[in-house]
Amino acid sequence: MRLAIQEDMLPGKTALERFQQAKALGFAGMEVWASGLTPRVPELVDAIEETGIVIAAVNHGRQGRLLDPDIDERERGLADFRQSVVNGVDLGATAVILVPHFAEPTLPDLTPYKSVVQLEYEMLHNHLRTLSDYVYAIGIDLYIEPVNRYETHFINTLADAARVRRRIKDHPHIKIAADLFHMAMEERNLVQSIRDHAADLGYVHLADSNRRLPGQGMLDFLAVASALKDAHFTGWVTLECGSPGHNAEFAAHYWAELPESLLLLRQAGLIDDGESS
């Protein structure tokens, strides 16, 4: 397992300063947000070359409306996602992380023909039939992230996301990004869900049950580490805490508390010796 952190959780006025902070703490990678990323690619490439910190993933965030009933909105959403993929390749990222839909449904309920959720699964499946070929050809992975019911009605659990993978015959370049905070809210047994869907996992977001740093809530990170190790998981485990995408104002606070949290992660077995200091 390799340890990364989202860029906006670290202090610094420039990308280079934030990457230097990541290196000082012992992180191997950085996750960056897709919004506004294109003009930042050159400075991020310079920061990568200067520090050796690599890009773990590009988080597509809340851009685009892939499951909108309006075809123009869907096309804009697909164009935004393809740009995230291109940026990810330019940065040498492992993958682009996608939450397929946030908030309430926009598609109509066509019951008894098909419910809203059935239509959403069908539309997402049709998108992925072409996107799977696209990411494979361009050389990057796509990770689908389930989030909790208060942020979306669609794809809340690992099982929901696995259902999507089954429809595309478990495509090797489309996997699941498991987020411990969302899982703590949605999974009946978080650790068992990791074990049940081990073959589907490509990425893990780390946060405690209250979305604070690991060790500041109630999650059992020793049990999480055991499940991931038993699954022979070798992907990125990345800190995503607080208000993802809006953490810059809290970065100094994180900086002060990260050493203790990283110690806990090492003791739990989520950080191997030499990954963090």
C-alpha positions as CSV (number, residue, x, y, z in Angstrom):
1,M,0.0,0.0,0.0
2,R,1.2,3.5,-0.9
3,L,0.2,6.5,1.2
4,A,-1.1,9.8,-0.4
5,I,-3.0,12.9,0.7
6,Q,-5.3,15.3,-1.0
7,E,-3.4,18.5,-2.0
8,D,-5.7,21.0,-0.3
9,M,-5.1,19.4,3.1
10,L,-1.5,20.7,3.1
11,P,-0.3,24.3,3.7
12,G,1.6,26.2,1.1
13,K,1.1,29.0,-1.4
14,T,2.3,27.0,-4.4
15,A,2.1,23.5,-5.5
16,L,5.8,23.0,-4.9
17,E,5.4,24.1,-1.3
18,R,2.6,21.7,-0.7
19,F,4.5,18.9,-2.4
20,Q,7.5,19.7,-0.2
21,Q,5.2,19.5,2.9
22,A,4.0,16.1,1.7
23,K,7.5,14.8,1.3
24,A,8.5,16.1,4.7
25,L,5.7,14.1,6.3
26,G,6.6,11.0,4.4
27,F,3.8,10.8,1.8
28,A,4.5,9.1,-1.5
29,G,1.7,10.6,-3.5
30,M,-0.8,13.4,-3.9
31,E,-4.4,13.4,-5.0
32,V,-5.4,16.5,-6.9
33,W,-8.8,18.0,-7.8
34,A,-10.0,18.0,-11.5
35,S,-11.7,21.4,-11.3
36,G,-9.4,24.1,-12.7
37,L,-6.7,21.5,-13.2
38,T,-5.7,22.0,-16.9
39,P,-3.8,25.3,-16.4
40,R,-2.1,23.9,-13.3
41,V,-0.6,20.8,-15.1
42,P,2.8,22.5,-15.8
43,E,3.4,23.7,-12.2
44,L,2.3,20.3,-10.9
45,V,4.7,18.5,-13.3
46,D,7.5,20.8,-12.0
47,A,6.6,19.9,-8.4
48,I,6.6,16.2,-9.2
49,E,10.1,16.5,-10.7
50,E,11.4,18.6,-7.9
51,T,10.1,16.4,-5.0
52,G,9.5,12.9,-6.4
53,I,6.0,13.0,-5.0
54,V,3.7,11.5,-7.7
55,I,0.0,12.0,-8.5
56,A,-2.0,9.1,-7.0
57,A,-5.2,10.1,-8.7
58,V,-7.2,13.0,-10.1
59,N,-10.5,13.4,-8.3
60,H,-13.2,14.5,-10.7
61,G,-15.3,15.9,-7.9
62,R,-18.7,17.4,-8.6
63,Q,-18.1,18.4,-12.2
64,G,-20.6,17.5,-14.9
65,R,-23.9,15.8,-15.0
66,L,-23.4,12.4,-16.7
67,L,-26.9,11.2,-15.8
68,D,-28.9,14.2,-16.8
69,P,-31.9,13.8,-19.1
70,D,-30.7,16.6,-21.3
71,I,-28.2,15.2,-24.0
72,D,-26.2,18.5,-24.1
73,E,-25.7,18.3,-20.3
74,R,-24.5,14.7,-20.6
75,E,-22.2,15.6,-23.5
76,R,-20.7,18.4,-21.4
77,G,-20.3,16.0,-18.5
78,L,-18.5,13.5,-20.7
79,A,-16.2,16.2,-22.1
80,D,-15.3,17.3,-18.6
81,F,-14.5,13.8,-17.6
82,R,-12.4,13.1,-20.7
83,Q,-10.4,16.3,-19.9
84,S,-9.8,14.9,-16.3
85,V,-8.5,11.7,-17.9
86,V,-6.2,13.6,-20.2
87,N,-4.9,15.7,-17.3
88,G,-4.4,12.5,-15.3
89,V,-2.3,10.9,-18.1
90,D,-0.2,14.1,-18.4
91,L,0.4,14.0,-14.7
92,G,1.2,10.3,-14.6
93,A,-1.8,9.6,-12.3
94,T,-2.9,6.0,-11.6
95,A,-6.6,6.9,-12.1
96,V,-9.4,9.3,-12.2
97,I,-12.0,9.0,-9.4
98,L,-15.6,9.5,-10.3
99,V,-18.8,9.8,-8.3
100,P,-21.4,9.2,-11.1
101,H,-24.1,11.4,-9.6
102,F,-24.6,13.7,-6.7
103,A,-27.8,14.9,-5.0
104,E,-31.4,14.1,-6.1
105,P,-32.2,12.2,-9.4
106,T,-32.7,14.2,-12.6
107,L,-34.0,11.3,-14.8
108,P,-37.8,10.7,-14.8
109,D,-39.4,7.8,-13.0
110,L,-40.8,5.5,-15.8
111,T,-42.2,2.8,-13.5
112,P,-43.5,0.2,-14.4
113,Y,-41.1,0.2,-17.3
114,K,-38.0,1.2,-15.3
115,S,-37.5,3.1,-12.0
116,V,-35.2,6.2,-11.8
117,V,-32.4,4.1,-10.3
118,Q,-32.8,1.4,-13.0
119,L,-32.5,4.1,-15.7
120,E,-29.4,5.5,-14.0
121,Y,-27.7,2.2,-13.9
122,E,-28.5,1.7,-17.6
123,M,-27.2,5.1,-18.6
124,L,-24.1,4.7,-16.6
125,H,-23.5,1.3,-18.1
126,N,-23.8,2.8,-21.6
127,H,-21.3,5.5,-20.7
128,L,-18.9,3.0,-19.3
129,R,-19.0,0.8,-22.4
130,T,-17.2,3.6,-24.3
131,L,-15.3,5.1,-21.3
132,S,-13.8,1.7,-20.4
133,D,-12.2,1.5,-23.9
134,Y,-11.1,5.1,-23.7
135,V,-9.3,4.8,-20.3
136,Y,-7.7,1.6,-21.4
137,A,-6.4,3.1,-24.7
138,I,-5.1,6.2,-23.0
139,G,-3.4,4.3,-20.2
140,I,-5.2,5.2,-16.9
141,D,-7.9,3.6,-14.7
142,L,-11.3,4.8,-13.7
143,Y,-12.4,4.4,-10.1
144,I,-16.1,4.6,-9.1
145,E,-16.6,6.0,-5.6
146,P,-19.7,5.2,-3.6
147,V,-20.8,8.0,-1.3
148,N,-23.4,8.2,1.5
149,R,-27.2,8.7,1.1
150,Y,-27.1,12.3,2.2
151,E,-25.0,13.2,-0.8
152,T,-26.5,11.0,-3.4
153,H,-29.3,8.4,-3.8
154,F,-27.3,6.5,-6.3
155,I,-24.4,4.1,-5.6
156,N,-24.0,4.3,-1.8
157,T,-22.2,1.0,-1.1
158,L,-19.4,-1.2,-2.4
159,A,-22.0,-3.7,-3.5
160,D,-23.8,-1.0,-5.6
161,A,-20.5,-0.1,-7.3
162,A,-19.7,-3.8,-7.8
163,R,-23.0,-4.2,-9.6
164,V,-21.7,-1.6,-12.1
165,R,-18.5,-3.6,-12.6
166,R,-20.4,-6.8,-13.1
167,R,-22.3,-5.3,-16.0
168,I,-19.1,-4.4,-17.7
169,K,-17.6,-7.9,-17.1
170,D,-15.3,-6.7,-14.3
171,H,-13.3,-4.5,-16.7
172,P,-9.7,-4.5,-15.3
173,H,-9.4,-0.7,-15.8
174,I,-12.6,0.2,-13.9
175,K,-12.5,-0.5,-10.2
176,I,-13.9,0.9,-6.9
177,A,-12.6,3.7,-4.8
178,A,-13.7,2.8,-1.2
179,D,-14.1,5.7,1.2
180,L,-14.0,4.7,4.8
181,F,-16.1,7.7,5.9
182,H,-18.9,6.9,3.5
183,M,-18.6,3.2,4.3
184,A,-19.0,3.8,8.0
185,M,-22.4,5.3,7.3
186,E,-23.6,2.9,4.7
187,E,-22.1,-0.6,5.2
188,R,-23.5,-3.0,7.7
189,N,-20.0,-4.2,8.4
190,L,-17.3,-2.0,6.9
191,V,-14.4,-4.5,7.3
192,Q,-16.5,-7.4,5.9
193,S,-17.4,-5.3,2.9
194,I,-13.8,-4.7,2.2
195,R,-13.2,-8.5,2.3
196,D,-16.3,-9.2,0.2
197,H,-15.2,-6.8,-2.5
198,A,-11.5,-7.1,-2.3
199,A,-11.1,-8.0,-6.0
200,D,-13.1,-4.8,-7.0
201,L,-10.9,-2.4,-5.0
202,G,-8.5,-0.1,-6.8
203,Y,-8.1,2.8,-4.3
204,V,-9.0,3.7,-0.7
205,H,-9.9,7.0,0.9
206,L,-8.9,7.3,4.5
207,A,-10.8,9.2,7.1
208,D,-12.3,8.4,10.5
209,S,-16.0,7.9,11.2
210,N,-16.4,11.7,11.7
211,R,-14.4,12.6,8.6
212,R,-11.6,13.8,10.8
213,L,-8.1,12.4,10.6
214,P,-7.6,8.7,11.4
215,G,-7.5,8.2,15.1
216,Q,-9.9,11.1,15.9
217,G,-13.1,9.1,15.5
218,M,-14.3,5.5,16.1
219,L,-13.0,3.4,13.2
220,D,-10.9,0.4,13.8
221,F,-7.9,1.0,11.5
222,L,-6.2,-2.2,12.6
223,A,-9.1,-4.2,11.3
224,V,-9.2,-2.2,8.1
225,A,-5.5,-2.8,7.6
226,S,-5.8,-6.5,8.2
227,A,-8.6,-6.8,5.6
228,L,-6.6,-4.9,3.0
229,K,-3.5,-7.0,3.7
230,D,-5.5,-10.2,3.5
231,A,-6.8,-9.0,0.1
232,H,-3.2,-8.3,-1.0
233,F,-4.3,-4.7,-1.8
234,T,-1.3,-2.8,-3.2
235,G,-3.0,0.4,-4.3
236,W,-3.1,3.9,-2.9
237,V,-4.5,4.7,0.5
238,T,-5.2,8.5,0.5
239,L,-6.3,10.9,3.2
240,E,-9.5,12.6,2.4
241,C,-10.8,14.4,5.5
242,G,-12.8,17.4,6.6
243,S,-14.4,19.2,3.6
244,P,-12.9,17.6,0.5
245,G,-12.0,20.2,-2.1
246,H,-12.4,23.0,0.5
247,N,-9.7,22.2,3.0
248,A,-7.2,24.9,2.3
249,E,-8.2,27.1,5.2
250,F,-7.7,24.2,7.6
251,A,-4.4,23.0,6.1
252,A,-2.2,24.4,8.9
253,H,-4.4,22.6,11.5
254,Y,-4.0,19.3,9.6
255,W,-0.3,19.9,9.4
256,A,-0.1,20.1,13.2
257,E,-2.1,16.9,13.7
258,L,-0.9,14.7,10.9
259,P,2.2,13.3,12.6
260,E,0.0,11.7,15.4
261,S,-2.4,10.3,12.8
262,L,0.3,8.9,10.7
263,L,1.8,7.2,13.7
264,L,-1.6,5.5,14.3
265,L,-1.7,4.4,10.7
266,R,1.8,2.9,10.9
267,Q,0.9,1.1,14.1
268,A,-2.3,-0.3,12.5
269,G,-0.2,-1.5,9.5
270,L,-1.5,0.8,6.9
271,I,1.9,2.4,6.5
272,D,4.9,0.1,6.0
273,D,8.3,1.1,7.4
274,G,9.9,3.6,5.1
275,E,6.7,5.0,3.7
276,S,6.3,7.7,6.3
277,S,8.5,9.3,8.9
